[in-house]
């Protein structure tokens, strides 16, 4: 094997290469240390949930109807009895009364009575004495009839507005179940609701109020 003689130039190149390799290794180690010392950023705090808004107080279904109007051919005459008790203080709703088509026409022509209207709501004072009627049924002796200051009906929907010194403003907005009402009228009465709506008496609101039907004696 023939050996090679290393000259001064070769030694100089070897020293430079060794120095460069050492410098690169040192830089790599320092970089690794720097990366190890980097702090992991803390996650951003979770924002607090927005406060739940307070419930909005109940209000009427809208502005009370004004004027008097009926349309279409319909037969709604009878008494509509609340399926569940509707009471404001001592006053309990007895029924919502609806007249005949001719009663509507008469009212709208200006021929009006002070104790009857084509649409009315009758309330009884439950603190008043009981009395016996012609049919033998007992009822309270003090009652109030709220006559219309405005109404609108087409035989399927109804809007009513009235006022009373004791009860304040009274409004009702509802819809008839036409098929159920037809069956009830054929039978003279019903146990199932035929009219559903929202009744407001003064500041008290009765949503989803249901009425059964009674044709009367």
Backbone torsions as a table, in degrees:
resi	resn	phi	psi	omega
1	UNK	NA	131.1	-176.6
2	UNK	-94.1	120.8	178.6
3	UNK	-78.9	154.0	179.1
4	UNK	-113.6	139.0	-177.7
5	UNK	-86.8	129.8	-179.4
6	UNK	-92.4	123.1	179.4
7	UNK	-92.0	176.8	179.8
8	UNK	-62.6	-35.4	179.6
9	UNK	-64.0	-41.2	179.3
10	UNK	-65.7	-38.3	178.7
11	UNK	-63.1	-39.5	-179.7
12	UNK	-63.2	-42.2	179.6
13	UNK	-64.8	-39.8	179.9
14	UNK	-64.5	-41.5	-179.9
15	UNK	-63.6	-42.0	-179.1
16	UNK	-64.1	-41.9	-178.9
17	UNK	-65.4	-40.9	179.4
18	UNK	-64.4	-40.0	179.2
19	UNK	-65.3	-41.7	-179.8
20	UNK	-65.1	-40.5	179.5
21	UNK	-64.9	-40.5	179.2
22	UNK	-65.9	-39.9	179.8
23	UNK	-64.5	-41.8	179.7
24	UNK	-64.0	-41.5	179.4
25	UNK	-63.9	-41.0	179.7
26	UNK	-63.0	-42.4	-179.8
27	UNK	-63.7	-39.0	179.4
28	UNK	-64.1	-43.5	180.0
29	UNK	-64.2	-40.8	180.0
30	UNK	-65.5	-39.6	179.4
31	UNK	-63.4	-40.8	178.6
32	UNK	-63.4	-40.1	177.8
33	UNK	-63.0	-40.6	-179.3
34	UNK	-63.4	-40.0	-179.8
35	UNK	-67.6	-35.5	178.5
36	UNK	-66.4	-29.2	-178.1
37	UNK	-85.6	-8.6	179.2
38	UNK	-66.9	137.1	-180.0
39	UNK	-86.7	134.8	174.8
40	UNK	-68.0	125.2	-178.0
41	UNK	-61.4	137.8	179.3
42	UNK	-71.9	141.4	178.9
43	UNK	-63.4	147.9	179.2
44	UNK	-65.3	141.0	-179.5
45	UNK	-61.7	141.8	178.2
46	UNK	-70.3	126.0	-178.8
47	UNK	-64.2	142.9	179.8
48	UNK	-66.5	141.4	179.8
49	UNK	-63.6	145.3	179.7
50	UNK	-66.2	142.4	179.8
51	UNK	-63.2	143.0	177.9
52	UNK	-70.6	127.2	-178.7
53	UNK	-65.8	148.8	178.7
54	UNK	-69.4	145.8	179.9
55	UNK	-62.8	144.9	178.8
56	UNK	-80.9	131.1	179.2
57	UNK	-58.8	148.0	179.5
58	UNK	-63.7	141.1	177.3
59	UNK	-130.6	174.2	178.2
60	UNK	-69.7	166.2	-177.4
61	UNK	-72.6	-8.1	-178.7
62	UNK	154.5	-174.7	179.7
63	UNK	-64.5	141.2	-179.6
64	UNK	-64.0	142.5	-179.4
65	UNK	-66.8	143.3	176.4
66	UNK	-122.7	155.4	-178.3
67	UNK	79.4	172.4	-177.2
68	UNK	-128.2	125.1	179.5
69	UNK	-154.6	142.1	170.4
70	UNK	-138.8	151.3	-178.1
71	UNK	-144.7	156.7	178.1
72	UNK	83.3	165.9	175.8
73	UNK	-95.5	120.2	-178.4
74	UNK	-152.2	160.6	176.1
75	UNK	-131.5	94.0	-178.3
76	UNK	-105.5	1.0	-171.2
77	UNK	-57.9	133.4	177.8
78	UNK	150.2	-172.1	-179.7
79	UNK	-111.1	132.0	179.6
80	UNK	-110.4	113.0	-172.5
81	UNK	-98.9	131.6	178.8
82	UNK	-62.6	131.5	-177.5
83	UNK	-70.2	-31.6	175.1
84	UNK	-121.7	155.6	-176.3
85	UNK	-62.4	133.8	174.9
86	UNK	-118.6	112.4	-173.6
87	UNK	-135.3	137.1	173.0
88	UNK	-125.6	105.1	-173.9
89	UNK	62.6	-127.7	179.3
90	UNK	-84.9	-7.1	-174.5
91	UNK	-92.8	124.3	-179.8
92	UNK	-115.8	133.8	178.3
93	UNK	-69.8	123.6	177.8
94	UNK	-88.0	-49.5	178.9
95	UNK	-166.9	164.8	168.0
96	UNK	-107.7	120.5	-176.9
97	UNK	-101.4	138.3	178.9
98	UNK	-127.1	131.9	179.6
99	UNK	-89.6	-172.0	179.6
100	UNK	-82.5	171.3	178.3
101	UNK	-60.0	-35.7	178.9
102	UNK	-68.4	-31.1	175.7
103	UNK	-64.5	-39.7	176.9
104	UNK	-63.4	-47.1	-178.3
105	UNK	-61.7	-42.0	-179.5
106	UNK	-62.8	-44.1	-180.0
107	UNK	-62.9	-43.5	-176.2
108	UNK	-71.2	-20.0	175.6
109	UNK	-85.4	-1.1	177.0
110	UNK	97.5	-1.5	178.5
111	UNK	-89.7	96.5	-170.4
112	UNK	-127.6	143.7	176.2
113	UNK	-101.1	158.5	-178.8
114	UNK	-86.5	-10.1	-177.0
115	UNK	-120.1	1.1	-176.8
116	UNK	-148.1	143.7	174.3
117	UNK	-144.8	163.3	-179.7
118	UNK	-66.0	-20.8	171.1
119	UNK	-134.2	131.2	177.6
120	UNK	-156.2	158.7	174.0
121	UNK	-122.2	131.9	-178.8
122	UNK	-112.7	129.0	178.7
123	UNK	-117.0	148.1	177.5
124	UNK	-116.2	141.2	174.8
125	UNK	-82.8	109.1	-174.3
126	UNK	-72.4	-7.3	176.0
127	UNK	-91.9	-6.3	-179.1
128	UNK	-82.8	157.5	-178.6
129	UNK	-62.1	152.0	176.2
130	UNK	-83.1	148.4	175.8
131	UNK	-136.5	155.5	-179.0
132	UNK	-100.2	127.9	-178.8
133	UNK	-86.5	-176.3	-177.7
134	UNK	-63.2	-29.9	-179.7
135	UNK	-86.4	-1.5	-178.3
136	UNK	91.8	-4.4	178.9
137	UNK	-81.1	142.7	178.9
138	UNK	-91.2	143.9	175.9
139	UNK	-150.3	162.0	180.0
140	UNK	-72.8	145.1	-172.4
141	UNK	-79.2	-23.0	-178.8
142	UNK	-103.7	119.8	-179.2
143	UNK	-134.9	158.0	178.0
144	UNK	-129.1	131.2	172.9
145	UNK	-105.4	122.8	177.5
146	UNK	-95.0	110.3	179.7
147	UNK	-88.5	160.0	-173.6
148	UNK	-75.8	138.9	163.6
149	UNK	-101.2	-7.8	176.6
150	UNK	-172.9	146.3	173.6
151	UNK	-159.6	161.6	174.9
152	UNK	-154.8	130.8	176.5
153	UNK	-150.5	146.8	175.7
154	UNK	-120.6	15.7	-178.6
155	UNK	89.7	-14.0	177.4
156	UNK	-115.8	-36.2	176.7
157	UNK	-123.3	159.9	-179.2
158	UNK	-146.9	139.2	172.4
159	UNK	-127.1	138.6	-177.4
160	UNK	-139.7	143.6	171.9
161	UNK	-141.1	139.7	177.2
162	UNK	-157.3	177.1	-179.8
163	UNK	-148.4	151.8	179.4
164	UNK	-145.2	145.9	-177.6
165	UNK	-62.3	-32.3	-177.6
166	UNK	-89.9	-36.8	-173.4
167	UNK	-96.2	-19.8	-175.5
168	UNK	83.1	-156.6	-179.2
169	UNK	-74.9	138.1	179.6
170	UNK	-124.4	126.3	177.4
171	UNK	-131.6	152.0	175.5
172	UNK	-146.0	139.5	175.6
173	UNK	-140.0	120.8	-175.9
174	UNK	-154.1	-177.8	-179.1
175	UNK	-136.6	142.0	178.4
176	UNK	-87.2	144.6	166.6
177	UNK	-89.5	97.6	-169.5
178	UNK	-60.9	-42.3	-179.5
179	UNK	-65.6	-44.6	179.9
180	UNK	-65.8	-36.9	179.3
181	UNK	-67.6	-39.5	178.1
182	UNK	-60.6	-43.6	177.6
183	UNK	-64.8	-41.6	-178.8
184	UNK	-64.4	-40.7	-180.0
185	UNK	-66.5	-33.9	177.2
186	UNK	-67.0	-32.5	-179.6
187	UNK	-90.6	-17.7	-177.7
188	UNK	91.8	-12.4	-179.6
189	UNK	-167.1	167.4	178.0
190	UNK	-145.7	152.2	170.4
191	UNK	-100.9	-17.9	179.0
192	UNK	-92.8	148.3	-179.7
193	UNK	-65.7	141.3	177.0
194	UNK	-119.5	-7.7	-178.6
195	UNK	-144.8	131.4	179.9
196	UNK	-135.3	136.9	179.6
197	UNK	-172.7	-169.2	-179.3
198	UNK	-113.1	125.3	180.0
199	UNK	-110.6	134.9	175.9
200	UNK	-124.6	124.3	178.1
201	UNK	-121.7	107.1	-174.4
202	UNK	61.2	-122.6	179.8
203	UNK	-94.6	1.8	-175.5
204	UNK	-101.7	127.8	-177.7
205	UNK	-111.3	135.3	177.1
206	UNK	-119.9	97.6	179.9
207	UNK	-82.0	151.8	175.2
208	UNK	55.6	44.0	177.9
209	UNK	-80.2	129.5	-176.9
210	UNK	-110.7	143.3	-178.7
211	UNK	-126.0	136.0	169.1
212	UNK	-92.9	178.9	-173.8
213	UNK	-121.3	142.3	174.0
214	UNK	-140.7	124.4	-175.3
215	UNK	-74.1	-22.5	-177.2
216	UNK	97.4	169.9	-178.1
217	UNK	-82.1	NA	NA
